Amino acid sequence: MGELTLIKHNAHRVDVDGHAMLMHVPSSSLFELDKVSCDVYDLFQRSAAVDAGAMQSSLGSTYAPSELSDCVQSFLDLDILRDAAEPEVARKIVKVEEIPLSTIILNVNTGCNLACTYCYKEDLAIPSKGEKMAFETARQSFEMLLKQAHERDRVNVVFFGGEPLSNMPLIRELVAYAEPRAAELGKVVDFSLTTNATLLTEEMVDWFNEHRFALTVSMDGPKALHDMNRKTVGGKGTYDVVERKVRMLLSRYTARPVGVRVTLTRGVTDVIGIHDHLKNELGFAEVGFGPATSGPIAVFNLDDGALKQVFEDMKALGRRYTDAACRGENIGFSNMHQLLTDIAQGTKKAVPCGAGLGMLAVDKEGDLHLCHRFVGSDEPTYGNVDTGIDVPKLADFIEKAQDRSAFGCKTCRIRSICAGGCYHESYSRQGDAFAPVYHYCDVMREWVDFGIESYVRIMQANPDFFRSQLEPRMSKPGYSPSRPEASDIVKEIAR
């Protein structure tokens, strides 16, 4: 062989309890290295370039030539090694020719009966000034979804706000239209809704149950923490009413597990305490955390130190999750579910999420946005439900989003999991939807390494956990799994 060099940003090694794990960065696939592949990898880590003579001198007394040759070929196949004289091949930008939607998000009302201090919605209004979506706009939105999802057998409609329950007549009317209309085309339609729960009634819950809604409640933990930021328009804390409505919801709702989303802000960072209250005391199936770092009122945002501490606390809860998973138990920590799904599946993202590809959001006028977070913002829209999707404009955005090389993502070891981070987070914090969320970069790299460690430990103790708990969650828009083949020198962990 001629001189070969290691493409360091295509491989990342993590040692876990005596197992030498190698993440193949372009695909996020995880491999366990045997002794020869460990030694070959270490040799290339130490040397800028290695030829046959250098390899024979360093490793020839330990391994047969065929063992070394097979190992090198495995790394070449995985694009971990390349000819030192050849330039690196640039990442291919995938052309976007159509928008294969699976999900439409309907912003059914700009009005909300709460005034949460960290709300990102730029079009938010008090209830008396809320602007509600008309049924015809919702109907056209659904028809557009069906048209764009012509090759899919399942579609999803998400109701959002403001507070979506403040426009229940529209929600009921669209569900009555969408279910038989989808059936005409041989499709199944699922409905999702995120609510602050204050307007829930028993009759609503029973109706949601009948139509198998996927429900998520926004709640920030015990009373003292929840009431810090989640207040009524009049400034009163909402914990007491939300707690009462949640207990009613969880006692009556049987169609699907109900999850809760927590926003972590300055002063609201007790990850373990919040999880234990919401999961063990109230009974939510899952608890997910979202740190606030780019909200409209900076005083509530987590600074770098607070963000790092939050992730340390999330890792502490993640260790609980891992220990429970090894025993065959699930403690309902959504962030760990998603992290382990990405690792187990071998996530390969070219873009951060399904926004603009598998998913679009619709405002009350029928204009199309990348996602619900952009509704009401100054960012461009991409067509209207009357005229259809502006495919060239949206395709241009998605194609540009695939190239983050100007920002340093090209050599990041989690680029296939992160892909630059949330467009809205970047827009809110830096005024550029393509600029990576740098304040997350270091903690996210540590979080992924933690996920690799957790994955290996669960696989060693209880591999069935992934089949029983994670496989139902492994269908996400915006990316597809990729698990490249390798020789017997590197063995992929059993999926």
Secondary structure by P-SEA (a helix, b strand, c coil): ccbbbbccccbbbbbccccbbbbcccccbbbbbcaaaaaaaaaaaacccccaaaaaacccccccaaaaaaaaaaaaaacccccccccccccbbbbbccccccbbbbcccccccccccccccccccccccbbbbcaaaaaaaaaaaaaaaccccbbbbbbbccccccaaaaaaaaaaacaaaaaaacbbbbbbbbcccccccaaaaaaaaaaccbbbbbbcccccccccccccccccccaaaaaaaaaaaaaccccbbbbbbbbbcccccaaaaaaaaacccccccbbbbbbbcccccccccccaaaaaaaaaaaaaaaaaaaaaaaaccccccaaaaaaaaaaaacbbbcccccccccbbbbcccccccccccccccccccccccccccaaaaaaaaaaaaaccccccccccccccccccccaaaaaaccccccccccccaaaaaaaaaaaaaaaaaaaaccccccccccccccccccbbbbbbbbccccccccc
